[in-house]
Amino acid sequence: PELKGKPTCVVQYNAWKGGAMIAVSYEARSFGITRSMRGEEAKKKCPEVNLVTVPVSNGKSDLQIYRRAGAEVIRVIEPLVDRVERASIDEAYVDITSQSKSRVASSSDSQLL
């Protein structure tokens, strides 16, 4: 919560040049920061960017907290839609076809415009 609305990036692996970016908030993107950058480069574009480091276990990035959070999001969405296919640790394809058709069928023309 304390980082909400602030330029923030998640970095992993080593500390060389500030680590490798794996996630970039919209606020950080507005400064021109991208996933292809290292932390040092991001700091040059936006000195106040928050670089959050992925936890490390046995010398490797420990992504368990992100996997659990992603799975929880899927559990919340699944009962509400026809189909969910997890695409990655934090992305999914969600089929909302029947929900959309139902919404359109129950809406007036003016509501759809």
Phi and psi in degrees as a GROMACS rama.xvg file:
@    title "Ramachandran Plot"
@    xaxis  label "Phi"
@    yaxis  label "Psi"
@TYPE xy
-70.6357  -15.0222  GLU-2
-99.7366  -3.74574  LEU-3
-57.2027  129.354  LYS-4
80.4149  1.09306  GLY-5
-107.369  149.437  LYS-6
-64.1356  120.223  PRO-7
-140.591  142.067  THR-8
-133.44  150.311  CYS-9
-105.483  128.214  VAL-10
-119.173  151.657  VAL-11
-139.795  176.882  GLN-12
73.8556  -122.816  TYR-13
-101.433  172.642  ASN-14
-86.6679  1.29389  ALA-15
-57.8145  120.751  TRP-16
54.2704  31.2819  LYS-17
90.065  6.64177  GLY-18
85.3221  165.501  GLY-19
-92.7184  129.943  ALA-20
-74.4607  129.556  MET-21
-117.566  -14.0098  ILE-22
-152.655  141.562  ALA-23
-134.201  124.39  VAL-24
-70.1094  160.485  SER-25
-61.2087  -35.1626  TYR-26
-63.4691  -40.5712  GLU-27
-70.4696  -36.5622  ALA-28
-61.5053  -32.3156  ARG-29
-64.8429  -16.659  SER-30
-93.178  1.03102  PHE-31
91.3192  11.9945  GLY-32
-80.1698  135.852  ILE-33
-130.092  168.092  THR-34
-65.7452  -22.0565  ARG-35
-79.1396  -2.49332  SER-36
-90.7595  162.418  MET-37
-96.226  163.51  ARG-38
-56.8561  -40.7949  GLY-39
-59.5853  -43.1248  GLU-40
-65.5432  -39.3772  GLU-41
-62.7221  -41.1316  ALA-42
-63.8202  -31.7302  LYS-43
-67.5775  -38.7404  LYS-44
-75.4458  -31.951  LYS-45
-149.476  91.6626  CYS-46
-56.4604  -26.0331  PRO-47
-90.9927  7.89343  GLU-48
-62.2876  140.13  VAL-49
-92.829  121.496  ASN-50
-104.007  107.691  LEU-51
-96.985  126.094  VAL-52
-93.0791  135.863  THR-53
-67.7182  137.41  VAL-54
-58.6294  151.978  PRO-55
-117.858  137.805  VAL-56
-137.01  126.791  SER-57
55.9289  36.4172  ASN-58
79.3293  4.86699  GLY-59
-126.36  157.202  LYS-60
-61.8465  132.757  SER-61
-104.122  100.971  ASP-62
-95.7772  12.5338  LEU-63
-56.5466  -41.1562  GLN-64
-62.4929  -37.3536  ILE-65
-72.5468  -38.6498  TYR-66
-63.2656  -43.942  ARG-67
-63.8986  -42.572  ARG-68
-64.106  -42.0395  ALA-69
-62.5907  -41.5127  GLY-70
-64.7738  -37.2559  ALA-71
-65.1595  -41.0644  GLU-72
-60.9919  -43.6415  VAL-73
-61.5716  -42.9266  ILE-74
-60.5089  -34.6937  ARG-75
-72.6636  -41.3913  VAL-76
-75.7875  -38.4377  ILE-77
-48.9921  -47.7062  GLU-78
-68.7637  -13.885  PRO-79
-94.519  -12.3104  LEU-80
-132.509  171.38  VAL-81
-73.0516  -38.3315  ASP-82
-158.447  141.491  ARG-83
-131.524  128.834  VAL-84
-120.413  118.901  GLU-85
-71.6261  126.953  ARG-86
-98.4519  -29.5944  ALA-87
-162.063  -170.127  SER-88
-60.3562  -29.0058  ILE-89
-136.184  24.5993  ASP-90
-138.003  149.686  GLU-91
-150.446  153.665  ALA-92
-98.0192  128.547  TYR-93
-122.194  122.082  VAL-94
-88.6613  110.076  ASP-95
-112.738  24.6556  ILE-96
-57.0689  -53.7856  THR-97
-67.5665  -35.6941  SER-98
-64.4221  -38.6378  GLN-99
-67.5615  -44.8346  SER-100
-61.5902  -41.9051  LYS-101
-63.7204  -42.1107  SER-102
-65.1179  -43.5644  ARG-103
-65.2066  -42.5683  VAL-104
-63.8928  -30.7755  ALA-105
-94.9429  3.4899  SER-106
-104.599  151.167  SER-107
-82.8492  164.364  SER-108
-57.3575  -40.0895  ASP-109
-66.6246  -31.2329  SER-110
-71.5371  -25.2004  GLN-111
-84.016  -17.1428  LEU-112
